[in-house]
Amino acid sequence: MRIRPSKNLFNKERDVIFLGIDVGSTTVKTVVLNEKYEILSKSYERHLAKPKELVLDKILQIQKTYAGEQFSVAIAGSAGMGIAKNCKIPFVQEVFATSLGVKRMFPKTDVVIELGGEDAKILFLTGGLEERMNGSCAGGTGAFIDQMTNLLHLDITELDRLSFAANKIYPIASRCGVFAKSDIQPLLNQGVRKEDICASIYAAVVEQTISGLAQGREVKGNILFLGGPLFFLKGLQVRFKEVLKLTDETATFPDIAPYFVAYGSALYAKDTGETLNLDETIALLKKEPDRTALEAEPPLFKDRAEFDEFTARHARASVPKVDIHTYSGDAYLGVDCGSTTIKVVLMGANYELLYKFYSSNKGDPVDILLPRLKELYDLCEGRIKIKGSGVTGYGEDLIKTAFRFDYGIVETIAHYSAARHFNPKVDFIIDIGGQDIKCFSIKDGNIDSIVLNEACSSGCGSFLQTFSNSLGYDIKDFASLALFATHPAKLGSRCTVFMNSSVKQAQKDGATIEDISAGLAISVIKNAIYKVIRVRNADDLGQNIVVQGGTFLNNAVLRAFEKELGKDVIRLDISELMGAYGAALFAKNNANEHTDMISRAELENFTHRSEFSVCKLCTNKCPLTISYFGDTKFVSGNKCERGAGKEIRHDITNLFEFKNELLRKYRKPPKQDAPRVGIPFVLNMFEMIPFWSAFFENLGMSVVLSQKPRKETLFLASQSIPSDTVCYPAKSVHGHIYDLLNKSVDFIFYPCMSYSLDENISENCYNCPVVAYYPELIRANVGALEEKKFLYPHVDLNMQDSFCKTMQAELADAGYKFHSDAVKNAVLQGLKELQNYKNTVLIKGEETLKEIQSSGASAVVLAGRPYHIDKTINHGIDRYLNSLGFIVLSEDALPLSRVQTKSLNQWTYHARLYSAARFVCKYPRMQLVQLVSFGCGIDAITGDEVRDILRQNGKIYTQLKIDEVTNLGAVKIRLRSLKATMIERERQGAQQEARKDAR
C-alpha cells in the first residue's frame, strides 16, 4: 500500500480530505484519506488521559498540512463519543468502522481479533456477523500488558524482545491485573527468568482473548489481527499463531493495524460525504468545559491551617531513632519482602530505629537485599552485634533460605506485633500495600478476624502507582496535587484499567488534574472500606485504629480515610516499614545466644542461580523453580511437600484425601461387550457418582469417568465456554466433556438436577442453578457433541416413580430398552451404594472426632461443596493444612444431625455449611475454613451467615476463594495467620488460667 504524505496529489477544486479519528482508552489515532482511498497520513499517540487536548492538537496539525481544503470527519472509539457530541462531529461505532475497513482491504477475512488499550474484541464475519467484547474487566488488553511491564521494570520493547528467548511457559491469570501479579510475583521472588515470564504474559493474553471472548464459537479460517498491541508486539503475534495453529497465509498482521478503526472512520466520513468547518470544530475543542456537570466530593482540607494541624498530629506518632554510627550494643534485623517492595529495619535493644531501607524489589529481592546486608555489616563496625533476624512477606521462604534468617513470620502477626507495640489498645489494623489490603480486627488482645482483598487491586498502592504513571507523574508529585483540590472528582472504585473511563468523563466535565488525584485517593479508601472490609458504619472498626503500609504515606489517602470514618487514626512515621519492624520485634523476643544468619565473610562469596524443572511425582506436574545458594537448595512452585523433596505427612487425617480415595473405586476397567456410558466427573457428580455408577452397572453397562484433561484439550474446550464470569468448577466441565469425547464411549450422560437429595435439614433442597442446568449449556455450546449421543434428562431422585419413568424413556430413545422393574431395581441399588458411601464418610468422621478429643490435636473443617475435593479445583489447600499440622475434616463427615439448623434456607449445601459452623463451635481446637468459588452468587449469602455464626461463638472466620489462579500466596498467609492466632489465643488462655490458680 502506498503512503503518500504530500498534500499536492489531488485536485484542490474537486477533492475532499477524509479524516478518521479513533479516540481509544489510551491512544488517539488519525488517518487521512483522499478521494482515491489512498492514505495520505496517519498518526498514533498516547493521550495520557487528556484525549480532548490531543485531538485538538492533531486537528490543528492536519489543518495546517492541508490548508484551504474541505474536510469530512468522523470520530470513533471508547473516548470519542463525548468529544463527537460536544464538537458536533459525526460519530461511528468502532465495530462498524472496523467492518467497513475489513470489507475494503481484507474481504476474505473470517474472524477479526482486535486488542486495544482497555478493549478486546473478536468479530466473527463468517457464519453470521457477531461481535464479542470484554465487559467487566480489562485483563488481557494493552493496558494489562503495560501493568505487567511496569511490574517487571521493563519497557515494552524489552519485554517483547525477551519473550523470544523463553524456554518455558508458566500459568498466569490474565483476567485481572491483580490475579496476574499474584502469579507473577512469586515467580519473580523464586528467581524465574524474566524471558519466561514475558512469554508467559503473552500466553495469558492469548488465553484470555480466546477463552474470554470466543464464548462458544471456534476461532478458525483467515484471522485478521488489529490494534496497537498486536502490531507492535511481535512476540504476541507469534504466540497467537502458535496457539491458534495459524500459518502466514491464515494470519494477517497488517501495517495499518494500529490505525484500523481510524481508517474505517475515514471511510465512514467518505460515505457520508458531510463536510465540516474545522475552525468551528477547533473553537469547540478549545472551549472550557462546564464544571457544573462535575460530580465532586468535598475537599480533603478546607484550608492550609487544617492541613497543618493534620500533619502536626501525625508527626507526633514517631518511632525513637538513634544514629547507627554512634550506637553500640545488640540489634535485631527485620525484613519485609512484599509483593512489590522490600523493607529492611535494624532495631536496637531499646526498640529504637537504627537503620531503614525501602525499595522496589524489581522482581529480584535476593539481589536487592544482598548489598543492603553488606552495608549493614559494614555500618556495625564491630560495635553492634546482630543477635536475631526475622523475615516476613511473600518472599519470606526465599529470603530465609538464601540468607539463613532465624525466623520466618507470617505477615499478619508481624504487622499486628508492630501495631500493638506502639498502641497496646489497638483494636483494628488496616495495611494497604502494593497489591494487598490486609485488615485485622483485634478483640481481647487477639486477632479476631482477618480480611484480605481477593478480587481486585483497585484499592491498593499499585493502583495509584499505575495511574499516576499513566498520566506522566511521579507518584509523590501526583499525591501532593490532591491535598488542596477544590472539587475532588467522584470516580467510584472500579478496576484500575477501567478507571480511565471515569477519569475521562470527569475531565470532560471540567475536572483538573488536582481533582483527579484527590478523587483517586478517595476511591482507594471507598474500595477498602466498602468492598474489602464491608463495614456498616465507622464504629464497627473500633476506636483505636492503626494504619500501615506505604500507601498511607500518601497524605491524601490518609486524610480520605479519616474523613470517610469521621475519626482520627494513628499512622506511625514508619508506616511503610511496620512489617519489617514487626519481624525485628519477633526476632528480639525470641532471640537465642547465637544467630545462624549469614556472616559478612559469607556474603562476599554468596552465589545465586536458578534452574527449572517439572515435578513428575503426581498428575499435577507442578512447574518447579530450584534456587541454589551455594550448597543450599530452595524449591518453589510445588503444591505439596513432595515437590520440595519432602515426604507428605500421612500421619495426619485428611478427609479430602479419604473421600478421593473412596471415589477411585468407581474408576473401573470397562467390561467387554458392555455398553459404555461416559460420565463427566464434575460438580455434583462428586457426590452422586456412587449412585450413577451402581445404577448403570446394574443395567449391565460400564461407567467411564472423565479425567483431568490434557493442556491441549483444555485450550480446545475453553473456546466453548460462553461466559468468562462463570465459576471455575463450571469452566472445568468443558475440559471433562472433551476428555470423554476422546474416549471410546457409546454415549455421554450428564443429567440436569434441579434438586439434590432431600436430607431434611432445610426448607427445600435446591441445587445451585449452574450445577442444576449446566448440561443444557454444554449441549448448546460444545459443537463436537453433534456427533456423539449426549443424554441430559431433567430428573429428580426425590420422586422415584417419575425418575424411573424418565430414565427408562431416555435410555430407550438412545437405543437401550429396559423393563421398568430393571430400572427400579437399578435405582434401589444406586441409592444403597450412595448411602454406603455417605455412611463410610460419616464413620471416618466420627473416628476422627474421637482422635481430636483424645489427642488434643488442632483441626479444620474445610467446608464447601462436593466438587471442592477435586484436586484441580482446590489447588492442594487440604494438603497445605496438613503441613501446618491441622487434621482436615469435610462438612459431610460431621454428625450434623446433632445440630439444630435455625437459618431459613432453600439449599441443601447451605444447610450443611450452617450446621457445620455450629458444630465447630463445640470444639475448642477446631476452626472452619469455607471454600467458595470466585463469582459464586449464592455463596455471597452463605459467607455472611457462616461468619456471623462463628464470630458469635468466638471462632475465626476464614473464607478462601477458588479460581484458576494456582498461586497460593494469599491462601497461605490466611491459613498461617489462622494457626498463629489459635496458638496465641491458647497461650493467653493458659496465662489467664495460671493467674487464676495463683490467686
N, C-alpha and C positions, 0 to 999 in steps of 0.2 A: 504494500500500500504506500502511495506517495504522500509524504508530509510536506505541505507547501506553505511555508511561513510568510511568503511575500504577500502584500496587500494589493499588488497591482496585477493580479492574474485574472481579473474579470472586468466586465464592462460595468462601469460605475452607474450608468444610466439605467441599466436593467436589473443588475444583480442585487440581492439582499444577503446580508450576513445573518447566519442562523446560529444563535448562541444557546448551548445547553449547559445548565449549571446543576451539579449534584452536590447538595449540602448534606454530607453524612454526619455521623456521630462524632467523628474525629477529624475529618478532612473536607476540603472543598475541591471539587474537580470541575474543570470547564473544558468544553470542546467547541470549536468554531468551524462551521461548515460553509461551503459555497453552494451555488445552485447545482453543481455537478456532483454533490455528495462528497467532495474532496475535503479532507481535514486540513484546515489552514493553520490551526494552532491548538494546543492542548496544555493543561496545567493540572498539577496535583500537589496540594499543600495542606499541612495540618493547621487547623484553625485555633488550637489551644483554648477551646471553649469560648471563642469570640467569632462565631460564624458570620454574623452580620457585617462586622468590620472587614473580614477577609473578602466577603462577596463584594462589598463596595470597592475595595482595592482592586480586585480582579476586573470589575466592570470598568473602572477608570482606566486601567491598562489597556483593555480591549478597545475602549472608545478612542483612546489616543492612537493605537495601532491602526485602526480602521476609521480614521477621522472622516466625517462627512458622509458616511454610509448609513443606509437604513438597516435597522436591526429587528429581527424576530427572535424572541427569547422565550424559553421555557425552563422551569426550575423543578427539581425533584429532590428526594432524599428525606431522611428522618427529621432533619432540622430545617428543611426547606419550606415546609408548608406555611409556617408563621411568617417567614420573610416574603414568600409569594403573596400572601394575603395582605400584608401591610404595605407592600410596594406595588401591588396591582400587576404582578407578573403571572402569566398562566402557569398553573401547577400541573404536573403529570405524575401519576403514581409510578413509583420506580419499577415495579414488576412490568407494568405496561410499557415503560420506556425500554426495559431490557428486552421484552419480546419484540418490539419494533426493530431494535438493533440486531437481534438474532436473525429475524426474517431477512433483513437486508444483507448481512455479512456472512452468516453461517446457517443457511436454510436447512442443512441436513442434520442439525443438532437434535438429539433425543432428550437430553437432560442438561440443565444448566445448574452448576453449583457456584454460588457466589458467597464469599466471605468479606465482610466489611469491618468497620471498627466495632460496632455493637451488634450488627445484624449478621445473621447467617440464613441463607435461603437455598432451597432446592426447587427448581422449576421443571416440572415434567411436561414435555411438549408432545411426546408420542403416547398414544393410548389415552388421550383425554388431557386437556390442559389443566394442570393443578399446581398450586404453589404451596410449599411448606416453609414456615419461617419460625425462628426462635421466638419464644414468647416471654416467659417469666425470668429467664436468666441469659446472660451474655457469655457463658462459658463457651470456649471453642471459637471465639471470634478474634479479630485483630487486637482488640484491647486486652483480651485474655492473654494473648501471646506477649503483648507489651508488659503485662504484670509479671509474667514468668521471666521475661528478660531482666526486669528490674530485680527480681528475687535472686537471679544468678549473677547480678552485677556485670552484665554484658551489654553491648549494643546489639541491635537487631541483626546487623550484618555478620557479627562474630558468632551469634547463636546459629545463624544459618550455615555458616562455614563449618562450625564444629559438628553440626548434625551429620555431615558426610563422613566423619571419622568414627561413627558409633560402631560398637561391637555387639551391643545388647540393648533390647528394648524392655523397659520396666513399666509395670502398670501404673498409670497416672490418671486420676479422675479429672475430666475437663468440664464437667457440668457446672462447676463453680470454682472461682479462684481460690476460695478458702480450702476446698477439698484438695485441689491440686497442690497447694502449699503443704497441706497435711501429708501428702505423699512425697513431695519433692524434698522437704526439709530434712526428714530422716535420711534420705539418700545422700544429701549433702553432708550431713553430720557423720554418716558412715564412710565417707570418702569415695563415693561413686563418681566415676569420671563424668565431667561436665558434657563431654561429647555424647555419652549415652543418655544423659538427662535431656539434652537438647533434642535428640531424635525421639525420645520418649514423649516429649511435649508435643511434637508434631503428630506422633501416632495417636495421642489422646485427642487432638483436634480432629483428626480424620474419623476416629471412632464416634466422637460426639456429633459430628456433622452427619454421618451416615445413620447411626442408630437413633440419634435425637430428632432428625428431620425426615428421613425416608418414611418412617412410620407405616410400614406395611408394604411399601412399593419398592420394587427392586431397581437399583441404580445400574442400568446397563445401556449398551448402544454407544452412540457418539456423545461424549461428555464435553461440554464447554465449561471451562473454569474461569471465573471472573472475580474482580475485586483486587484491591491492593495486595493483601497478604498472599494471594495465590499467584500474583505476578512477580512480586519482589522476592519471595522466599522460595528459592529453588529446591531446598530440601523438603519443603512441604509439598511441592509438586511431585517429587519422587515418591514420597510416602503415599500420596493419593493414588498414584499409578500402580504402586506395588499392591496396596490393599484391594483396590478395585480390579486388579489384573488387567490394566489398560495398556494399549500399545501407543506408539507415536501417531498411529492413524486414528485411533478412537479417543485419544485425549488431546484437547486443544487448549493451549495456554497462549492466547493472542497478546501481541504487544499493546493492544488497546484495552486490555483487561481492567486496569485501574480506573479508566475513564469511561467505561462502557455505558453506565447509566447516564452520564453527561452526554455521550454520543447519541443514545436513544432519545434524550430530551431535546437535542438539537434536531433530530428527525421529526419529533413531535412538533417543534416550532415550525419546521418547514411545511409539515402537513396542514397546520392551522393557517399559516400564511399571514398571521396577525403581526403587524409591526408595532414597535414601542418607541416612545421618545425617551432615549436614555437619560437625557438631562432631568426629566421628571422623576425617573426611577432613582437616579443618584441623589436627588434632593430628598426623596422619601427615605432612602437609606441613611442619609446624614441627619435626619430629623431625630431629636432627642425623644426617647420613649416616654410614655405617660406612666409615671411612677405610681399613680393612684391604683393601678391594677395589681401592684405587687403585694403578695401576701407576705406579711412580715411578722417576726417575733419581736418582743420587747428587747431593747438594747441590753447588752450584758452589764454595762456600767452606765449610770446616769450622768456621771461626771468624773473628772480626774480625782477628786477627793475620795470618792467611793472606791476607786481603783487603788489609791494609795493605802487606804485602810485595809483593804483586802490583802495586798502584798505584805504589809507590815504584820498582819495577823498570822499569815502562813510562814513568814520568816522566823517567827518565834518557835516553830516546830523544827528544831535543828538537832543534829547529832554532834556530840562533842568531838573535836578534831585535834590531833596532835601532829606536829611535823615529824615525819618519818626519819628525817636526817638527824634529829636530836633525841629521838625516843630510844630507850634501852629496856629490854625485858622480853617477856613472852608475847607471842602474837598468834593469830588464828586466821587461816585463809578460807575465804568463801568464794565460790564461782557459781554463777547462774548462766548456764549455756542454753539460751532460749531458742525460740523458733527462728528468729531473725537477728538476734543480738547476743553478745556475750558480755557479762558484767563480772568484775573482779573487785573484791573487798579484802583488805587486810585490817584486822581488828586487834587492838591492844588488849592488855589484861583487864583493863577497866572499861571495856566496851567502846573505847574511843576509835575513831576512824583514822587510820594511818595512811591508807593508800586506796585509791579507787580508779577504776578503768571501765569505760563503757564504749562499745564499738559494735558496728555491724559485724556479724560473724563471716560475712562474704562467702557463705557456703563452705567454709573450711575452718571450723572452730579450733582444730588442733594447731594449725599453722598460725592462727591469730593469738592463741594463748601461749605458745612456746616462747616468743620473745618477751612477753609480759612476765613470765615466771623467771626468766633470766634476769630481767630488770629488777624484779623484787628481791631476788637473792643478792644482787649487787648492792641494792639500797640497804639491805640488812647489815652488811659490813661486819658481821660477827657480833654486833651489838644486840641484834634481835634474833630470837630463836622461834621459828615456826613450829609450834607444838602440835598442831592439828589442822586438818584440811577437810572441807566438805564441798560437794558439788551437787547442784540441782538443775532441773530443766530438761528439755528434750534431749540434749546431748550428754546427759548425766553418765550413762554407762560408758560412752566412748571416752569422755574425759577422765573418768575414774580409772579406766583400764590403761589409758595412754600414759597418765602421769602418776598413777598409783595413789590417788587421793584416798584418805582414810575412810570417808563416809560418803554414801550417796543418799540424798534426802529427797523425798517426794516434794514436788513444788508447793502443794497446798500447806504442808507442815512448815516448810521454810518460810513462806510468806506469813503464815499465822504466827510463828515464833517471833519474827521481827516486829510485827504489829503489836503483839502482846508485850514485848519488851518495852516498848515506848508508851503503851497505853494499856495497863492491865485490865481496864474495864471495857476494852473493845468488844462490841457485840456484832459488828458487821464489817467485813473487808471486801473491797472490790478492787481487783487488779486488772487493768486494761493494758495488754501488751501488744506486740506486733500483729498477731493474728488470733489471739486468745482473749477471752474475757473470763475471769475466774471470780466467783463470788462465794464467800463463806459466811454463814450465819453462826454466831457463837452463842451458846447457851450454857450457863453454869460452868464457864471455863473450858468447854469442849466445842469442837466443830460439830454443829447440829445438822447442817446441810451444806452441800457443795453444788454449785451450778456452773456449768461451762457452756459457752456458745458452741453450737454444733452445726448449724445450717448455713451460717453466713458470717462474713468478716466485716460487714458494713459498720460495725460499732467498734472497730479496732484501730490501732495505730497505723497499720499498713493501709487502711482505708484513706486516712488523711494524707499519709506519705505519697500514695499513688496519685491522689487527686491533685495535691499541690504540685507534684512533678509534672502532671499533665497540663497544668496551667503555666508551667515555666518558672515556678517559685521554689526556693529552698523552704523546707517545712517550718523552720524557725521564723523566717520573714513572713511566710504566709499566715502563721498563727498570730503574729503580732498585729496583723491587719484587722483581726476580728474584734480586738478589745474595745474599740470605740466606734464600731459600725452603728449607724443610726437606724437602719432598717434591716436587721438580720433576716435573710431570706428563709421562708418556711419551706423546707425541702423534703420533709418526711424522713424516712430511714430505709432507703432502698439499697439494692445491690450496688457495689462500688461502681460498676460499669454503667448501669442504667441511671445512676445519679446524674450522669452527664445530661440526660434529657431534662431533669428537673432544673439543673443549673441553667441550661439554655433557655428554658421558659422564663426563669427568674430574670435572666439578663434581658430578655425581650421585654419584660415588664419594668425594666429600669434598675435592676439590682446592680450595685457596684461590686468590685472585687472584694471590698471590705465586707459587704453584706453577704457575699457568697461564703467567705471564710468563716464568719460568725455563724451562718446558717448550718454549715457543715459540722462545726463544733457542737451545736445544739442537736443536730441529727445523730451524732455519735452517742450522746447521752440518752436521748429518747430511745434509741435502739437498745442500749444496755439495760435501761430501767424497765421498758415495757415489752421488749421481745425476749431478752435473755433472763432477767430476774423475774419479770412479770409481777410486779408489785401492785397491790390495790391502792395503797397510799404510803406516804413517806414514813409513817411511824412503823410500818412493817419491817423496815430495815434496821431499826434500833436507834439508840441515842448517841452512841459512841462509834462513829463511822471513820474508818481509816481507808484512804485511797492510796493505791500503789500503781506502779508501772510507769514507763516512760511517757505514755500518752497524757498522764495527769501533770507532767511538767508543762504542758500547754495550758497557760492560764485561762484561755478561752474555754477549754474543755472543763477545767476545774470549776470555773465560775458558772458555766451552764449546768453542771451537776448540782451545785449548791442552790441555784435558783430553782431548778426543777423540783428539788426536795424541800425547799423552803427552810433549810437549816445549814449550819456551818459543819464542815467536816475537817479532818486532820490530814494534811499532806506533809510528810517529812521532806526535808531538803535533799534526802537521798531516795526519793520515791522510786526512781528507776532502778535502784540498787537493792531494794528490800529483799529480794530473793537471795542475792549473794550474801547480804548481811545476815539473813536467817540461817544460811548454810554455815557461815562463820560462827554464829551463836551455837549451832548444833555441835560443831567441831570443838568449841570451847567447853561446852557442858559434858562432852563425852570423851575428852582427850585423855590419852594414856601418857605414860612417861616417854614413849618413843613413837614417832610418826614414821610411817612407811612411804611417805611421799618422795617422789623422785628428787635426787640431790642436784646441786648446781653442776657438779662434775659430770653426772649422767646426762644432763641437758645438753652438754656440748657434743655428746656422741649420739644424741637422740635421732632415730630414723623412723620414718613412717611410709609405708607403702600399702597398697590395696590390691586385691585380686578378687575376681568374681566367679561364682560357681552356682550350680543349681542343686538343691538338696533332693536326693533321689530316694529318701527313706520312706516316703508315702506318696500318694497321688497328688498332693498339693503342689509339689515341685516348687518350693519357695526359692525365689532368687536370693542368693546369699552374697553378702559383701564381707570379705575376710580382710581385716586390717591387721597389719603386723607392726608392732612397736618393739623393735629389737627382737628379743626371743618371745615376746608376749603376743598372743593372738586374740583378736576380738571378732566374733561373728555376729552379724546383724542381718535382718531381713527374714529370720526364721520365725515361724508362728508357734513353735514348740521347742522344748529343750533339746530334742534330738538333733535339730539343725545346728545347734551350737556345740554339738559333741557331748551333750549330757544325756543322762538317762531320764526318760519320762517317769514321773512318780506314779507308780501303780499301787502304792500303799495307801493312797487317799481315794476314798469313794467318789465316783463321778457318775451320776445318774444319766447324764447326756451320753456318755460312753456306753453305759449299760443298756440304754434303750437302743442305741445304734447297733449294738451287738445283737440284741434280740431281733431286730428287724432284718439283720443279714440273712437269717434263715429263710426268708421269703425270696431270696435270690437263688433259685434252683435251676439246674440244667433242664432245658425243655424236654418233655417226653417225645419220643419218636412217634411220628404219625398223629400226634395230638394237635388240634388247632392251637395256634399261638396268639395270645392276646397281649398286646403291648400296653403297659400302664405307665404313665409318667409319674415318677416318684417325687412329687412336688406338693406344696401347700397342704390341704387337709388329708392327702393320701399318706402322709407320715403317720397319721393316727388310724386311718381307715384301711391301710394295706393288709392287715391281718384278716379283715372281713373279706375284701375282694379276692385275696389270694385263695382262701378256703372256698369261697363261693364258686369261682371258676374251676378250681381243681375238682370240686365235687360234681361239676358238669362235664368232666373229662377233658378239660382244657389245660394248657400250660401257660403260666403267667411269666412274661418277660418284663422286668422292671428297667426303666431308663437309668442311665448312669451319668455322672458328671461329663458333659460333652467336651470334646477337644476344642482348642482355641479356634481352629478354622471353622468348626461347626458353630461356635458361639457367634463369630462375626456374621456368618450367613444368617443365623437366627435373629440377630439384632436388627436386621432390616425389616423383620416382620413385627416389631414392637411398635404399636401405634401411638404410644404415649411415653414421653420421656419423664413424666412425673409419677407414673405408677410405681408401686413399691418394688424393691429389688427381688423379693421372693417371687413376685408375679413375672418380672422380666426373665427370671431364670427358667420359667416354664417353657419358653420358646426353644431354648437350647435342648431341653429334655425331649421335646417333641421331635426336633431334628435328629436327635440321637436315635429315637425309635424308628424314624424313617429310614435310617441307615441299617437297622437290624432286620432280620428275617422274621417279621410278624405278619399274621393274617389280617389283623385289624388292630386299631388303636382305640382303647376305651378310656374315656375321661368324662365322667358324669357331672352334670350340674346338680348341686345340692343346696337348696335354699336353707335347709335346716341341718344342724348336727344332731346327733342322738340326744334325746332329752334325758338329762341327768337329774332332773327335779331339783335344781339348785338356782333356777332363775324363772322369771315370769314367762319367758319364751326361750327358744334355743336357735336363734338365727345364726347362720354363718355370715362372715364378712361378705359384702356384695362382690368384692373382687374374687374371693375364694369361691363363692357360690356360682358365679356365672362366667368365670374366665374361659371355660371350654367354648362358650359361644364366640368369644373374641378370637380364640385360637382358630376356630373353624373359618372365621371370616378373613383372617389375615395371613395364614400360612398357606400360600398357594400350592405348595407341594402336596397338601392333603387331598387335592383333587384326584390324585392318582392312588390314594390309599383309603380303605374303609375307615371311617372315623365315627365312632359311636359316642354321642354326648347326650344321653337322655336326661330329662329332669326327673329326679327320684327323691323320695322321702322315706327313709328307713323307719321312721316312727309310724308309718301307715303300711304295715307289712303286706296286706292284701293288694293294695294299689301298687306297691313296689314290685311284687311278684308279677302282676299282670303287665306292668310297663316293661320289665326286663325280659319277660317271655316274648312279648311282641317285638321288642328292639332286636333281640338275638335272632328271631325268626326272619325279620326284614334283612338281616345280614347273612342269612343262609344257614342259620344254626337253630333247628327246631327241637324244642324240649317239651316234655309233658309238664303240666302245671305242678304236679306232685314233685317232680325232679327239681324244679326251680324253688319250690317252697322248702324242700329239704336242704338245698344248697344255701338258702338264706339262713336257716336254722344253724347249719354247720358254720357259716360265716360269723354269725353273732356269737356262737360259742367260742370260736377262735379269738374273736376280738375281746371277749370278756376274759379269756385266759391270759391274753397279753396284758390287759389292764391290771388284772389281779397280780400277775408276776411283778409288774412295776410297783404296785402298792406294797407287796410283801417285801421287796427290796427297800422300799422307802421306810417301812416300819423297822426293819433291821438297822437301817442307817440311823434312824432317830434314837434307837436304843444305844447304838455306838456313840452318838453325840453326847447322850446323857451320862453314859458311863465314863467316857474318856475326857469330857470337858472340851472337846475339840470345837473349833470355830467352823461355821457352816454358812453357805449362801444358797438361798433358793433362787435359782436362775429361772425366772418366770417369764413366759411369753406365750407363743403359740406352738402347735405341734411341729411345724416346719423349722423352728429355730434350732432344733437339734441337728439340722443339716450343717455339716462342717464347712461347706462352701459359703453358707449364709452367715453363720455365727463367727467365722474367722478365727476359731480356736479360743474364744473367750473362756469357755469352760476349762480348758487345759491351763490357761493362764491363772485362773482362780486356784486350781490345784497347785500350781507352782508357788502361789502365795501361802499355801497351807490350808486352804479352805476345802472342806467337803462340799461337793456340789449336788444339790437336790433340784428336782423339777417340780412344778406345782402339782402335776398329776400323780406324783409319788407320795403326796401327803394325804393323810386321812381327813379330808376336808369335810366329811360328814359330821365331824365333831365340832365344826364351827358354824355358827348361825350367820347366814348372809343377810345383811339388812338393806343393801342397796337396791333401789328399783332398777331393774336391769332386764334387757331382752336378749342377751348374748351369753352362750354357754361359756366361752373362753373368758369373758369378762368376769363372770361369776366365780370361775376358778381363781382368777387373779385376786379378787377381793377377799375370797375365803383364805387364800394362801397368805395374804398380807396380815389378816387377823391371826392366823395360825402362828406365823413367825413371831408375833408379839409375845407368845407364851414362852419362848426360849431366849434366855439372856445372851447367848453367844451366837445367835443366828440373825442374819440380815437377809433382806430380799433385794435383788437386783432385777429390774424389769428390762427385758429386751423389747425394743419397739422398732418396727421397720420405718425408715425415714419416709415421710409422706403419707403415713397411715392416718387417715382422718378419724376413724373410730377409736384409735388408741389415744387420741388427744383427750378423750373423755376418761379413759382408764388411768392415764398418768396422774391427773389431778386427784382422782378418787383414791388411788393406791397411796399417793403421797400423804394425803390427809389421814388415812388410817394409820400409817406408820408413824408419822410425826406426833399424832395424838397419844401414841403409846411409847414415845421416847426412842423410836427407831430412826435410822438414817435412810432417807430415800435416795436411791441411785437408779437413774434411767440411762440406758445405753441405746443409742440409735444406730441401726444397722443399715448399711448401704453397700454400694460396690467398692467403696474405699476399704482397702485391706490393711492400711496402716493403723495400728492400734495405739498410737501415741497418746491420744486423749483418753482412750479407754483405760490404758494402764495407769495414767495419772489418777483417774477416778477410783479405780479398784485398789491401788496402793494407798490412796487417801482414806478409803473406807477402812482398810486394815489398820492404818496408823491411828485413825480416830477411835476405833474399837479398843486398841491397845491402850491409848491414852485414857479413855473412859474407865477401863478396868484398873489402871494404875491409880487414878484419882479415887475410884470407889474403894480400893484397898486401903488407901491413905485415910479415907474417912472412917472406915471400919476400925483401923488401928487407933485413930484418935478416940473413937467411942470406947474401945476396950481400955485405953489408957485412962479415960475418965472413970 
